[in-house]
Amino acid sequence: MPTRDPGLQQERTALAWRRTGLALVIGALTIGRLTMDTLGTSVLVPAAAAAVLAAWVVSVTLRGRRYALAHPDEPHFDRILRDGRVPAVVALVTVALAVGELTAALVQLLTLR
């Protein structure tokens, strides 16, 4: 029976957060582009802010990976998630994107009348 590598679970968790951050970057840029027709250039600042925050999520997980390579015996990803900043930023970006889309839909609905 093969021995279990304790670092693999943290590696999968870090990769999952990295994919989440990349998906949020793409989502922020896509939603910004799609809502620009409805809301105009006022959507550029919130979309850029959401993309920067999502990119921050990716960078945090990359920094955690570099730390893990330098200190292989020490659990690293627990430290990143312990203070709750990464999940809070992901939730903030997700809510901001949803509010942006709802605003664009509402504006579009009101202009059709």
TADA-V324805 format. One record per helix or strand. SS is the DSSP state (alpha for helix, beta for strand). FROM is the first residue (numbers start at 1). TO is the last residue. Records with the same first field share a line. If there is no record, write none. Layout:
SS: FROM-TO  FROM-TO
//
This chain:
alpha: 6-70  77-82  85-112
//
